[in-house]
Amino acid sequence: MSQFTVAAVARRLGIAPATLRTWDRRYGLGPGDHSAGAHRRYSEEDFSRLQMMRRLIAAGIAPGDAAQRALAGDPLPLTHTDSADVPAKESAAELDDSLAPLLVALHALDMSYIRETLRTQLKRNGVIATWHHSIAPLLREIGEEWQERDDAIVMEHSLSTLLMDVFGELAQVKTPINKRPILLSAAPEELHVLPLYALAAALGEKSVATHLLGARTPSRALAAVMAKNGPLAVFIWSQSCESARLLDFSCFPSIRPAPRIVTGGPGFAEIVHPAGATHARSLKEALSLIGGPLGL
């Protein structure tokens, strides 16, 4: 009987090895014959169960129920009962498990499936939870495949374009609670702006209007907008230390009331901030810091 490594099974299923280990730990969908101290090997039968698990999840069945069916060899189709039993809020575990079908769809460039799946998750769980449990892990998986797949860059660009579109929809607020939009900007020469779109969407959920300046915003350009609009808060993102160091806090205007300055991203983690500026270690923390002046 054929035996497969974790990496081989993950490649065949189109999911992350970490997801396989989670299914083993949480649901018992691991190698049927695993000797202590030996490398983990999956049999054809093990692989068939995992394949069924993946198909059931992709069909919309909750991971726990899908695992029970896979272990029992019961490939029943999705029914009305299955849909009705899905809770209003998915658990973190269920969001984590949704990574598998999303990754499969991304490999196939099935952007329609990804769009509808993420829209459903965003509506049911909110931007921050969906970003943490589905979107960020999906981006990391694709990033790790750059050396192995020629089409990885196409997948990443397609996903980023889709996400900016979906987040842009959520960021549109008809009746905002703030008269002056929150400014969201990338640091000078910073090209990674997707977290800015995610934060704009998260603020949009709370009826907070934002003005997103985008990538490679010079310090003086940001300062000019601050002076013109007088925002209550300004958020600046940097993925790298190089772009973070280019930000000139000293050119920011002295306006009243003084805006709350919040930075985000690993680039700013080791940068010394002036008085009045705060570094947020996550999008959730950034949302909290920005929402403070608005009473959120």
Contacts in CASP RR format, 6 or more apart in sequence:
PFRMAT RR
TARGET T0000
AUTHOR 0000-0000-0000
METHOD contacts of the structure
MODEL  1
MSQFTVAAVARRLGIAPATLRTWDRRYGLGPGDHSAGAHRRYSEEDFSRL
QMMRRLIAAGIAPGDAAQRALAGDPLPLTHTDSADVPAKESAAELDDSLA
PLLVALHALDMSYIRETLRTQLKRNGVIATWHHSIAPLLREIGEEWQERD
DAIVMEHSLSTLLMDVFGELAQVKTPINKRPILLSAAPEELHVLPLYALA
AALGEKSVATHLLGARTPSRALAAVMAKNGPLAVFIWSQSCESARLLDFS
CFPSIRPAPRIVTGGPGFAEIVHPAGATHARSLKEALSLIGGPLGL
1 43 0 8 1.000
1 44 0 8 1.000
2 43 0 8 1.000
2 44 0 8 1.000
3 41 0 8 1.000
3 42 0 8 1.000
3 43 0 8 1.000
4 12 0 8 1.000
4 41 0 8 1.000
4 42 0 8 1.000
4 43 0 8 1.000
4 46 0 8 1.000
4 47 0 8 1.000
5 39 0 8 1.000
5 40 0 8 1.000
5 41 0 8 1.000
5 42 0 8 1.000
6 17 0 8 1.000
6 20 0 8 1.000
6 21 0 8 1.000
6 40 0 8 1.000
6 42 0 8 1.000
7 17 0 8 1.000
8 42 0 8 1.000
9 20 0 8 1.000
9 42 0 8 1.000
9 46 0 8 1.000
9 47 0 8 1.000
9 50 0 8 1.000
10 16 0 8 1.000
10 17 0 8 1.000
10 19 0 8 1.000
10 20 0 8 1.000
12 47 0 8 1.000
13 20 0 8 1.000
13 50 0 8 1.000
13 51 0 8 1.000
13 54 0 8 1.000
13 100 0 8 1.000
13 104 0 8 1.000
14 100 0 8 1.000
14 103 0 8 1.000
14 104 0 8 1.000
14 107 0 8 1.000
15 54 0 8 1.000
15 99 0 8 1.000
15 100 0 8 1.000
15 103 0 8 1.000
15 104 0 8 1.000
16 99 0 8 1.000
16 100 0 8 1.000
16 103 0 8 1.000
16 137 0 8 1.000
16 141 0 8 1.000
19 96 0 8 1.000
19 97 0 8 1.000
19 99 0 8 1.000
19 100 0 8 1.000
20 30 0 8 1.000
20 50 0 8 1.000
22 96 0 8 1.000
22 97 0 8 1.000
23 29 0 8 1.000
23 30 0 8 1.000
23 50 0 8 1.000
23 53 0 8 1.000
23 67 0 8 1.000
23 97 0 8 1.000
24 30 0 8 1.000
24 31 0 8 1.000
26 67 0 8 1.000
26 93 0 8 1.000
27 53 0 8 1.000
27 63 0 8 1.000
27 64 0 8 1.000
27 67 0 8 1.000
27 71 0 8 1.000
28 67 0 8 1.000
28 71 0 8 1.000
29 46 0 8 1.000
29 49 0 8 1.000
29 50 0 8 1.000
29 53 0 8 1.000
29 67 0 8 1.000
29 70 0 8 1.000
29 71 0 8 1.000
30 40 0 8 1.000
30 42 0 8 1.000
30 46 0 8 1.000
30 50 0 8 1.000
31 40 0 8 1.000
31 41 0 8 1.000
31 42 0 8 1.000
31 43 0 8 1.000
31 46 0 8 1.000
32 42 0 8 1.000
32 43 0 8 1.000
32 45 0 8 1.000
32 46 0 8 1.000
33 41 0 8 1.000
33 43 0 8 1.000
34 40 0 8 1.000
34 41 0 8 1.000
42 50 0 8 1.000
49 70 0 8 1.000
49 71 0 8 1.000
49 73 0 8 1.000
50 70 0 8 1.000
52 66 0 8 1.000
52 69 0 8 1.000
52 70 0 8 1.000
52 73 0 8 1.000
52 75 0 8 1.000
53 63 0 8 1.000
53 66 0 8 1.000
53 67 0 8 1.000
53 70 0 8 1.000
54 100 0 8 1.000
54 101 0 8 1.000
54 104 0 8 1.000
55 75 0 8 1.000
56 65 0 8 1.000
56 66 0 8 1.000
56 69 0 8 1.000
56 70 0 8 1.000
56 75 0 8 1.000
57 63 0 8 1.000
57 66 0 8 1.000
57 97 0 8 1.000
57 98 0 8 1.000
57 100 0 8 1.000
57 101 0 8 1.000
58 100 0 8 1.000
58 101 0 8 1.000
58 104 0 8 1.000
58 105 0 8 1.000
59 77 0 8 1.000
59 78 0 8 1.000
60 78 0 8 1.000
60 82 0 8 1.000
60 83 0 8 1.000
61 69 0 8 1.000
61 78 0 8 1.000
61 82 0 8 1.000
62 82 0 8 1.000
62 85 0 8 1.000
62 86 0 8 1.000
62 94 0 8 1.000
63 93 0 8 1.000
63 94 0 8 1.000
63 97 0 8 1.000
63 98 0 8 1.000
65 82 0 8 1.000
65 85 0 8 1.000
68 74 0 8 1.000
69 75 0 8 1.000
69 76 0 8 1.000
88 124 0 8 1.000
89 124 0 8 1.000
89 125 0 8 1.000
90 98 0 8 1.000
90 121 0 8 1.000
90 124 0 8 1.000
90 125 0 8 1.000
92 129 0 8 1.000
92 133 0 8 1.000
95 121 0 8 1.000
95 125 0 8 1.000
95 129 0 8 1.000
95 130 0 8 1.000
95 133 0 8 1.000
95 134 0 8 1.000
96 133 0 8 1.000
96 134 0 8 1.000
96 137 0 8 1.000
98 117 0 8 1.000
98 121 0 8 1.000
98 133 0 8 1.000
98 134 0 8 1.000
99 133 0 8 1.000
99 134 0 8 1.000
99 137 0 8 1.000
99 138 0 8 1.000
99 141 0 8 1.000
101 113 0 8 1.000
101 117 0 8 1.000
102 114 0 8 1.000
102 117 0 8 1.000
102 118 0 8 1.000
102 134 0 8 1.000
102 138 0 8 1.000
103 138 0 8 1.000
103 141 0 8 1.000
105 111 0 8 1.000
105 113 0 8 1.000
105 114 0 8 1.000
105 117 0 8 1.000
106 114 0 8 1.000
106 138 0 8 1.000
106 142 0 8 1.000
106 155 0 8 1.000
106 158 0 8 1.000
106 159 0 8 1.000
107 155 0 8 1.000
109 154 0 8 1.000
109 155 0 8 1.000
109 158 0 8 1.000
111 158 0 8 1.000
111 162 0 8 1.000
114 159 0 8 1.000
114 162 0 8 1.000
115 162 0 8 1.000
115 166 0 8 1.000
118 130 0 8 1.000
118 134 0 8 1.000
118 135 0 8 1.000
118 162 0 8 1.000
118 163 0 8 1.000
118 166 0 8 1.000
119 166 0 8 1.000
121 130 0 8 1.000
121 134 0 8 1.000
122 130 0 8 1.000
122 166 0 8 1.000
122 170 0 8 1.000
122 201 0 8 1.000
125 133 0 8 1.000
126 202 0 8 1.000
126 205 0 8 1.000
127 167 0 8 1.000
127 170 0 8 1.000
127 198 0 8 1.000
127 201 0 8 1.000
127 202 0 8 1.000
127 205 0 8 1.000
127 283 0 8 1.000
128 202 0 8 1.000
128 283 0 8 1.000
128 284 0 8 1.000
128 287 0 8 1.000
131 198 0 8 1.000
131 202 0 8 1.000
131 283 0 8 1.000
132 283 0 8 1.000
132 284 0 8 1.000
135 163 0 8 1.000
135 198 0 8 1.000
138 159 0 8 1.000
139 156 0 8 1.000
139 159 0 8 1.000
139 194 0 8 1.000
142 152 0 8 1.000
142 155 0 8 1.000
142 156 0 8 1.000
142 159 0 8 1.000
143 152 0 8 1.000
143 156 0 8 1.000
145 152 0 8 1.000
145 155 0 8 1.000
146 152 0 8 1.000
146 153 0 8 1.000
146 156 0 8 1.000
149 155 0 8 1.000
160 194 0 8 1.000
163 194 0 8 1.000
163 197 0 8 1.000
163 198 0 8 1.000
164 193 0 8 1.000
164 194 0 8 1.000
164 197 0 8 1.000
166 201 0 8 1.000
167 197 0 8 1.000
167 198 0 8 1.000
167 200 0 8 1.000
167 201 0 8 1.000
168 197 0 8 1.000
168 200 0 8 1.000
168 201 0 8 1.000
170 200 0 8 1.000
170 201 0 8 1.000
170 204 0 8 1.000
170 205 0 8 1.000
171 197 0 8 1.000
171 200 0 8 1.000
171 201 0 8 1.000
171 203 0 8 1.000
171 204 0 8 1.000
171 210 0 8 1.000
171 212 0 8 1.000
172 204 0 8 1.000
173 204 0 8 1.000
173 207 0 8 1.000
173 208 0 8 1.000
173 209 0 8 1.000
175 207 0 8 1.000
176 207 0 8 1.000
176 208 0 8 1.000
176 209 0 8 1.000
177 206 0 8 1.000
177 207 0 8 1.000
177 208 0 8 1.000
177 294 0 8 1.000
178 208 0 8 1.000
178 209 0 8 1.000
178 232 0 8 1.000
178 294 0 8 1.000
180 229 0 8 1.000
180 230 0 8 1.000
180 231 0 8 1.000
180 232 0 8 1.000
181 209 0 8 1.000
181 210 0 8 1.000
181 211 0 8 1.000
181 229 0 8 1.000
181 231 0 8 1.000
182 203 0 8 1.000
182 208 0 8 1.000
182 209 0 8 1.000
182 210 0 8 1.000
182 211 0 8 1.000
182 231 0 8 1.000
182 232 0 8 1.000
182 233 0 8 1.000
182 234 0 8 1.000
182 235 0 8 1.000
182 290 0 8 1.000
183 210 0 8 1.000
183 211 0 8 1.000
183 213 0 8 1.000
183 222 0 8 1.000
183 225 0 8 1.000
183 226 0 8 1.000
183 229 0 8 1.000
183 231 0 8 1.000
183 233 0 8 1.000
183 234 0 8 1.000
183 235 0 8 1.000
183 259 0 8 1.000
184 196 0 8 1.000
184 199 0 8 1.000
184 200 0 8 1.000
184 210 0 8 1.000
184 211 0 8 1.000
184 212 0 8 1.000
184 213 0 8 1.000
184 214 0 8 1.000
184 234 0 8 1.000
184 235 0 8 1.000
184 237 0 8 1.000
185 196 0 8 1.000
185 212 0 8 1.000
185 213 0 8 1.000
185 214 0 8 1.000
185 217 0 8 1.000
185 222 0 8 1.000
185 234 0 8 1.000
185 235 0 8 1.000
185 236 0 8 1.000
185 237 0 8 1.000
186 192 0 8 1.000
186 193 0 8 1.000
186 196 0 8 1.000
186 213 0 8 1.000
186 214 0 8 1.000
186 215 0 8 1.000
186 216 0 8 1.000
186 217 0 8 1.000
186 236 0 8 1.000
186 237 0 8 1.000
186 238 0 8 1.000
186 243 0 8 1.000
187 217 0 8 1.000
187 236 0 8 1.000
187 237 0 8 1.000
187 238 0 8 1.000
187 243 0 8 1.000
187 244 0 8 1.000
187 246 0 8 1.000
187 247 0 8 1.000
187 267 0 8 1.000
187 268 0 8 1.000
188 216 0 8 1.000
188 217 0 8 1.000
188 218 0 8 1.000
188 219 0 8 1.000
188 243 0 8 1.000
188 246 0 8 1.000
188 247 0 8 1.000
189 216 0 8 1.000
189 242 0 8 1.000
189 243 0 8 1.000
189 246 0 8 1.000
190 215 0 8 1.000
190 216 0 8 1.000
190 237 0 8 1.000
190 238 0 8 1.000
190 239 0 8 1.000
190 240 0 8 1.000
190 243 0 8 1.000
190 244 0 8 1.000
191 215 0 8 1.000
191 216 0 8 1.000
191 239 0 8 1.000
192 215 0 8 1.000
192 237 0 8 1.000
192 239 0 8 1.000
193 212 0 8 1.000
193 214 0 8 1.000
193 215 0 8 1.000
193 237 0 8 1.000
195 237 0 8 1.000
195 264 0 8 1.000
195 265 0 8 1.000
195 283 0 8 1.000
196 212 0 8 1.000
196 214 0 8 1.000
196 235 0 8 1.000
196 237 0 8 1.000
197 212 0 8 1.000
198 283 0 8 1.000
199 210 0 8 1.000
199 235 0 8 1.000
199 283 0 8 1.000
199 286 0 8 1.000
199 287 0 8 1.000
199 290 0 8 1.000
200 210 0 8 1.000
200 212 0 8 1.000
202 283 0 8 1.000
202 287 0 8 1.000
203 209 0 8 1.000
203 210 0 8 1.000
203 287 0 8 1.000
203 290 0 8 1.000
203 291 0 8 1.000
204 210 0 8 1.000
206 287 0 8 1.000
206 291 0 8 1.000
206 296 0 8 1.000
208 290 0 8 1.000
208 291 0 8 1.000
208 294 0 8 1.000
208 296 0 8 1.000
211 225 0 8 1.000
211 229 0 8 1.000
211 231 0 8 1.000
213 221 0 8 1.000
213 222 0 8 1.000
213 225 0 8 1.000
219 246 0 8 1.000
219 247 0 8 1.000
219 248 0 8 1.000
219 249 0 8 1.000
219 251 0 8 1.000
219 252 0 8 1.000
220 248 0 8 1.000
220 251 0 8 1.000
222 234 0 8 1.000
222 236 0 8 1.000
222 252 0 8 1.000
223 251 0 8 1.000
223 252 0 8 1.000
223 253 0 8 1.000
226 234 0 8 1.000
226 252 0 8 1.000
226 253 0 8 1.000
226 255 0 8 1.000
226 259 0 8 1.000
227 253 0 8 1.000
227 255 0 8 1.000
230 255 0 8 1.000
230 259 0 8 1.000
231 259 0 8 1.000
232 257 0 8 1.000
232 259 0 8 1.000
232 260 0 8 1.000
232 293 0 8 1.000
232 294 0 8 1.000
233 259 0 8 1.000
233 260 0 8 1.000
233 261 0 8 1.000
233 262 0 8 1.000
233 289 0 8 1.000
233 290 0 8 1.000
233 291 0 8 1.000
233 293 0 8 1.000
234 259 0 8 1.000
234 260 0 8 1.000
234 261 0 8 1.000
234 262 0 8 1.000
235 262 0 8 1.000
235 263 0 8 1.000
235 264 0 8 1.000
235 280 0 8 1.000
235 286 0 8 1.000
235 290 0 8 1.000
236 247 0 8 1.000
236 261 0 8 1.000
236 262 0 8 1.000
236 263 0 8 1.000
236 264 0 8 1.000
236 268 0 8 1.000
237 263 0 8 1.000
237 264 0 8 1.000
237 265 0 8 1.000
238 244 0 8 1.000
238 247 0 8 1.000
238 263 0 8 1.000
238 264 0 8 1.000
238 265 0 8 1.000
238 266 0 8 1.000
238 267 0 8 1.000
238 268 0 8 1.000
239 265 0 8 1.000
239 266 0 8 1.000
239 267 0 8 1.000
240 266 0 8 1.000
240 267 0 8 1.000
241 266 0 8 1.000
241 267 0 8 1.000
241 270 0 8 1.000
241 271 0 8 1.000
243 267 0 8 1.000
244 263 0 8 1.000
244 267 0 8 1.000
244 268 0 8 1.000
244 271 0 8 1.000
245 271 0 8 1.000
247 263 0 8 1.000
247 271 0 8 1.000
249 261 0 8 1.000
249 273 0 8 1.000
249 274 0 8 1.000
249 277 0 8 1.000
250 274 0 8 1.000
252 261 0 8 1.000
258 276 0 8 1.000
260 276 0 8 1.000
260 278 0 8 1.000
260 289 0 8 1.000
260 290 0 8 1.000
260 292 0 8 1.000
260 293 0 8 1.000
261 273 0 8 1.000
261 276 0 8 1.000
261 277 0 8 1.000
261 278 0 8 1.000
262 277 0 8 1.000
262 278 0 8 1.000
262 279 0 8 1.000
262 280 0 8 1.000
262 286 0 8 1.000
262 289 0 8 1.000
262 290 0 8 1.000
263 271 0 8 1.000
263 273 0 8 1.000
263 277 0 8 1.000
263 278 0 8 1.000
263 279 0 8 1.000
263 280 0 8 1.000
264 279 0 8 1.000
264 280 0 8 1.000
264 281 0 8 1.000
264 286 0 8 1.000
265 280 0 8 1.000
268 279 0 8 1.000
269 279 0 8 1.000
269 281 0 8 1.000
271 279 0 8 1.000
273 279 0 8 1.000
278 289 0 8 1.000
280 286 0 8 1.000
280 289 0 8 1.000
287 296 0 8 1.000
288 296 0 8 1.000
END
